[in-house]
Amino acid sequence: MVRSPRHRADLAVEHGRTRRTGSGAYPLLRGAVVLLTACAPLAGCTDEDVTGTGRELVAGGVVRTSEIVLSADAFLVADTSLGGFSDLNTAVTLLALDVGAGLEARGALRFGAAPISIDVATDSTTIVQDTLATLVGGRLQLVIDTLAPASPDSVRLLVEAIQEAWDPATATWENRVDSAFSTVPWSSPGGGARVPVDSVVWTQGTDSISFTVDSATAAAWTDVSEPGRGTLVSAATDGAQLELNTAILWLSYRPSVLPDTVIEVGVNLNARTTLLTEPAPPADLLLIGGAPARRAFLRFAPGLDTLPVPCPEAGVDCGLTLADADLTFVSLELTAAPAPGLPVIVRPASLTARAVTPDPRFPLERAPLRFTAGSTVVEADTLAGGVLDPSIALDVTAFTRGLVEGSEEVGDLLAIATLSEGFRFGTIGVRPLAHPDGPRLRLVITVASPQEIR
């Protein structure tokens, strides 16, 4: 173990590892001294030595490739997780009820405007636009993701009409508006005052179900001037967990030109969100994913460039730091764990690490994300629930290089999020800075004897 007043690093040395370049195979001796030979004059070099630093070396140049593993307190100064992130255009909606775990999720839906006129075919060759058609009712069609987990085999679903003004972009289980500038609670958690509309039993394998909607409710749900318009869908069967892909409100019209005919016109979703019970986040976890989604934020410590690194020649105190080394590869390693009281991932989840640009005018959760620093896919264990492999590794080489070089474009803050936020349910918990299994930074570096480089 190598220690300094500001950092703690664990050095790991592996001998005999083979890496291939071109058509040949070369042993990579981490922590060992490797002698390089220069190409003969005017000769073509087809392969570059795997321990090369990218610089031109003269004969006899000494380089050393080492692996350094930093514990969380050696490279981080703060971490947190924040929620409420979702893309309203791609988000799915969770319908869940687990009384024992204290989990309940309801879908809050908002539809677009009703059509001003409808097309009516009066005969095989004539279509007229009818602006005087009468709305006589409708039906709500829900499209269920049959590949998502659902138990038991049948679930009773309830549809209700929301009676309070709400904001689809920020509404939560507790608040109908929860923005950076305003917080307005529901009259009762989970959707406030509402009026029952219909209930239907969904059975396993059914991908679409419909609910009867009266004409007054259908008109209210498509009145875009009404801020309280909205549809609340919930599960009434304990143990249910369904994913709602989309919904269509079918309006039934009786044309003025053909009063004995009923024509259905579909109205698509305008916005939606999931109202989900929010258990207190475990103190030993950072949360990522879900719908609405959460992000984990990691703030890197200053002075990473001053970290002492192994010298090219063993037994020599050369005083080199990370700023003098070439960063060949840097991996941010996280340890995953189930998040109690929240749905677990049940299919592969794509994670991405993004540089963050904080703005003092807004809270951290509103800070814009910049370039992608790394990405990976987390596999899930459908049978046992949670994460199959607790190790999560993200390639953050470019981000760390910028951090060591003091690049303002990179900054010192990293956000870990799902690739499509709010698109899938399931929350991934990762161990935080204060936990023994907290984040680690694995660096593969190469240093060379300065006097041997032109």
N, C-alpha and C positions, 0 to 999 in steps of 0.2 A: 504494500500500500504506500502510495506517495502522498504526503501531506504538505500543505502550505497554509499560511495564515488565512487565506481566503477560499481555498478549495480543498476538496477531498476527492481523490480519484483512486479507483481500483484499476490496476494494470493487469491485463490478461495477455498471456503469451501462448500462442499455439504454433507448434512446429510441424513442418511437413505437409501443410495444407497446399493443395494443388489448384492453380487457376490457369485456364487456357486462354491464350491469345493467338490469333491466326491459326496455324495448324499445329503448333507445338504446345507442350504442357510444361509449366515451370513450377517448382515448389516455392510457396510464399512463406518465408521464415519470419514470423512476427517477433520483433524484439531482437532479431539477430542482425549481425553486420553482414551486408551483402556487397561484394565487390562487383562493380560494373565495368565492362570494357566498352570502349568507344568503337564505332564503326570504322572500318578501314577507309582511308581517303578515297573519295569518288565512288565508293561502294554503296549499293542500295540497301537500306535497312528495311526489311519487311515486317519485323516484329519489334515492339517496344517492350523492354523489360518491365515486368509487372510492378517492380518497386521504384520505377522511375518517377520523378517529380514533375515531368513536363518541361523541365529545363534541360539545356544541353550540358552534358557532363564530359569531363576529360578523363583519360585513363586513370584508374586508381581512385576515382571518386567514391566516397563512402556514404551510403544512405541507410536509413533504418526505418522500417515500417512497424508501427506499434498500434495496439488497440487499447484505448482508454475508456473506462466505464465510470461515469460520474453519477453519484447518487443524487437524489432530488435536491437536497439542501446545498449541493455544490454548484448547481446551475439555475435554480429557481428561487425567487423571492416571494411569490404569491401565486395562488390559484383559486379559482371559483367556478361555479357552474350557474348559468342563467337560462331561463326558459322563455317560451312564448314565440318561437320562430316557426313560421310556416309559409309555404307558397300556396295561396288560396286557389291557384289554378291547377295544382297537381295533388293537393292534399287528399288523403283518404279520411274517412270518418270511422271512429271506433264506437261500437255499441257493446257495452260490457256491464256485467253486474257480478260482483263477487263479494257477498255479504261478509264472509269470514275474513277476507283480506282487506275489507274496507275500500274496495275498488268499485267505482261506478263511472261509466262514460256515456254521455249522451251526444247525439249529433244535432247541431244547430244549423239549419239550412235556410238559405234565402234564394228566391227565384227571381228571374227577370220580369220584364213587363209583359202584360197580355198584348196580343196583336191588335192593331187598330182595325184591321179588316181580315177576312178569311177568304180563301179562294173556294169557289163553289162551281162544280161542273154541272151545268144545267142539262147538258146532253153530251154525246160522245165527242163533239167538236167545239163546244163552247164552255169557257171558264169565265165566270164573273167574280169581281171583288165585292163582297158583301160587307158593308160597314154597319149594318143594322142587325146583325146576327145576335141572338140571345144566348147568354151564358146560362146553361142549365145544370151544371155540375162539373165533376172532374174526378180524377183518380191520381194518386201519388204512386209512382213506380220506383222501387228501390232495387238497385243492382248490387248483389252481394258477391264478394270475392270468395268463391268456393274453395280456393286453394289455401286460404287462411284458416287458422285453427278455429274450431267452433264446437262447443260442447255445452249442454247435452245435445242429443240428436234433434230436438225440437225446441224452439225458443219463441216465446210470445213477445212481439214487438208492439210498442205503443206509439201512436202519432198524436201530437198535440199542437195547438196553435199558440205561439208565444204572444204575450199581451204587453210586453214592455219594450221600449226602444233599446236597441243593442247594437254593438259594433262588431261585425264578423271578424275584423282584423285583430281585435284585442280582447274579445270576450273570454272570460274564464269561468270556472265553476262558481267562484264567489262574486265576480264582477261582470256586469253587462258592458261596461266600458273600462278598460284598464290600459290607458296609453301613458306616454311620458308626461302628458299635460293634464290628464283628468282620470279620476277613478270613481266610478259610480257602481255601487253594489246592486245585485239583484234583490228584489223584495224577499226572496228565499233562494238559497244556493241551488245551482243546477238549472237555471232557466227562469226563475221568478214565477209570476202569475201566468197561467196557461189554461187553455180550454181543450178538453178531450175531443179528438176527431174520429179515430178509428183504431182498432187493434186487430192484428193478424198473427197466426202461428206460422213461423218459418220452419221448414224441415231440412235436414241435412241433404246437401246436393242440389238444392233449389237455388238458382242464380238470380231469380227475379220474383218479386212479390209486389202486389198492388193493394192500396188502401182507398176506400171510398171517401171522397171529399165533396161536401155540399157546395152549392154555387156561391153562397156568401163567403165561405172560407176561401174558396178558390179565387174570388175577386180580391179579397184582402191580401192574399199571398202574392198577387201580381200587381198590386198598387204601389208603384215605385215612389210615390210621394209620402208613403207611410213608413217612418223609421222603425216602427215596432213590428213590421211584418216579418214573419219567420215561422219555421216548422221545426219542432223538436221531436226527435226520434229516440226512443229509449228501449232497453231490454227489461222485461219484467220477470225473466226466468233466472234464478240464481245459477252462477257458474257459466253464464253465456259470455262469449267473446267473438264478435263478428266484425268484419271490416266491410264498410259500405264503399263501393267503388264510385258510384254516382247515383243521381236521382233525376227523374223527369216528372214534371207536373203536366198531366194531360188534361186540357180544358175541353169540355164538351159544349159545342155550340149547336143551336137550332137555327139554320139560315132563314132569313126573311123571304128568300125566293123559293125555298123548298122547306116549308114548315114541318113536313112529316119526316124530315131527315135529321140525323145527328152526326156532326163531324167533329173529330178529335184533332186538336192542335197541341203540339208539345211545346213546353216552355222549359228551357234549360236552367241549371243552377247559375246563380249570379255570384254566390259566395257561400262558404261553409266553414265550420270549425268544429272541434270536439270540446265539449265541456267535461273535464276530467277531474275527479277528486285528486287533491294534491296532498299526499302524505308529507310529513316533514322530511326533507332530504336527509339521508343518513350522514352523520358527521364524518364517516370514514369513506365516503364515496363522492366522486365527481360524476355528474350525470350527462349522458350524451344521447341524442335521438329522441324518439317518441313523436307524438302528434297531439298538440303542437310540440315542436322539438326543443331540446335543450342543447346548449353548447358548453364545453369546458374551456376555460381560459387559463393559459399559463404565461406568467410574466418571468422572463429570463433575467438572471442577475447581471449587473454590470461587471466589467472587468474579466469577462471570459477569455479575452485575448491574452491575459497575463498568466494563464494557467501554465505551470512548468510542464515540460514534455521531456521524454527520454532523449538523450543525446545520441548522435549518430554512432559514436564510439563508446562502447561500454567502459564504465569506470572513469569517464571524463566528465567534469562539471563544466558544461558549456554555457549554462544560463539561458538556454533557448526556451521560448514560450510558445503558446499555441499560435500567436501571430507570426512566428517564424516558420511554421509548419504548413505543409500542403494537406488540406482536409480531403482525403480520398473518398470517404463515405461517413455519413453521420445518421444515426438512427435514433428516433425518439421511441422509447419502449414503455408501454403502459401495461398494467396488470388489471384485467377485467374481473368483475364480480357482479352477481345478481343484485338488483335494486329491489328491496322488499316493498311490497305494496304497489308495484308498477308492472305493467306487462313486459315480458321478456321478449327478445327477438326470437323469431321462429323460422327465419330464412336469412340467407347471407345479407349483411348490411355493409354498404360502402361508407368508409370514413375518409374525411379529408382534413388536412391541417392547413389553415389559412392565416397569413399575416394580417394583423389588425391595425387600423389607424385610429387610435382614440381621439375623440373630439371633446374638449372640455365643456362644450355647450350641451352635450347629450349624455345620458347614462351609457355605461359600457355596452349594454345589450343593443343599443342603437348605433354603435360604432361601425363604420363600413369595413368590409373585408377586402383585402387586396389579393395578391397573387397566391396561388396554391403552392404550399411548401412541400406537400407530400400527400399520398393517399394509400389506402389499403382496403382489403375486404375482410370483414369479421364473419367467420362461419358460426352457425348456430346449431345447437343440439335440440331438435324438435321434441325428442322423447323426454329428456330430463329438464328442458327449459334452461334458459340462460346461455352462456357462452361456452362453446365446446372447448376451445383452446384459450386459456386466460391471457396468453401473451399477445399483445398487439404492438406491431412495429411500423413506424412511419418514417420514410426517407425524408429527412429535413436537411440534407447536405447544403443546398443552395441557401436556405434560410440561415443556417449556422455560419456559413462563410460570410454572408452579409453582416451578421451580428458581430463576428470577430473583426471584420474590417470597419465597423462603425457606420455602416450604410444607413442613412436616414430613411431610405425607401423601405428597408426591412423592418426597422424598429425593434422592439424587444417583447412584443406581445403576440402570442399564437392562440388561435381558436381551433378546437377540435370539434367537428360537427359531422353529421351525416351528409352524404353527397346531395340527396334530394330531401330537404327538410320538410317534415310533416307528411312525407309520401308513404311511409310505413310505420306501423306501431312496433313497440318494443323499445325499451330503454336499456342502454349499456352503462353500467357503473364501472368506473375505473378508480383505483386507489390514488388518493391525493398526496400532496407534498409531505404532510405530517405523518403518513402511514409508512411502516417499514417496507412495504411493497410499492412505494410511490414511484413516480416516473424516474426513468434512468436515461441518460444520454450516452450512447455508445459511439465513440469516434475512432475511425481508422485513419491514422495520420502518417505522413512521411516527412522525415527531416534529413538534411544532407549537411556534410561538412562544408561550411561556407568557403573555406580556402580552396576547395576543390572545384568550385563552380566559376565559370568565366563570367 
